[in-house]
Amino acid sequence: MKALIDMTKCSGHARCFDIDSDLFQIDDSGYALREEFDVPSDREAAARDGAAACPERAITLR
């Protein structure tokens, strides 16, 4: 699974980070640091939860 973050939609709520702080890396203001990354198979549930928690729907999983 790959996570894609639309950096233009990320508003710094950091809700994804609250779900999994290692998977969803953010800067000091709460904005995503990585536009895309591979999700380890044992963290797929956390990735889905993090994507669902994003109020801007900036996270897409493929």
C-alpha positions as CSV (number, residue, x, y, z in Angstrom):
1,M,0.0,0.0,0.0
2,K,1.2,3.5,-0.8
3,A,0.0,6.7,1.0
4,L,-0.3,9.9,-1.1
5,I,-0.8,13.2,0.5
6,D,-2.1,16.2,-1.4
7,M,0.1,18.9,0.1
8,T,-2.3,21.6,-1.2
9,K,-5.1,20.2,0.9
10,C,-3.2,19.5,4.1
11,S,-4.3,22.1,6.6
12,G,-2.1,21.1,9.5
13,H,-4.8,19.5,11.7
14,A,-2.3,16.6,12.5
15,R,-5.1,14.1,13.1
16,C,-3.3,11.5,11.0
17,F,-0.2,12.1,13.2
18,D,-2.4,11.4,16.3
19,I,-3.3,8.1,14.8
20,D,0.3,7.0,14.0
21,S,3.1,9.5,14.6
22,D,5.7,7.3,13.0
23,L,3.7,6.7,9.8
24,F,2.5,10.2,9.3
25,Q,5.4,12.6,9.8
26,I,4.6,16.3,10.3
27,D,6.5,19.6,10.7
28,D,6.4,21.8,13.8
29,S,3.2,23.5,12.4
30,G,1.3,20.2,11.9
31,Y,1.7,19.9,8.1
32,A,2.7,16.7,6.4
33,L,6.3,16.3,5.5
34,R,6.1,13.6,2.9
35,E,3.9,13.6,-0.3
36,E,4.0,9.9,-0.6
37,F,5.4,6.9,1.2
38,D,5.0,3.1,1.3
39,V,2.9,1.7,4.2
40,P,4.3,-1.4,5.8
41,S,1.7,-4.3,5.7
42,D,1.4,-4.3,9.5
43,R,0.5,-0.6,9.5
44,E,-2.2,-0.6,6.9
45,A,-5.1,-0.3,9.4
46,A,-3.4,2.7,11.0
47,A,-3.0,4.2,7.5
48,R,-6.7,3.8,6.8
49,D,-7.6,5.3,10.2
50,G,-5.3,8.2,9.5
51,A,-6.7,8.9,6.1
52,A,-10.3,8.7,7.5
53,A,-9.3,11.1,10.3
54,C,-8.2,13.8,7.8
55,P,-11.0,16.5,7.6
56,E,-9.6,17.8,4.3
57,R,-9.4,14.3,2.7
58,A,-5.8,15.0,1.8
59,I,-4.7,11.4,2.2
60,T,-5.3,8.8,-0.5
61,L,-4.3,5.2,-0.1
62,R,-3.5,2.9,-3.1
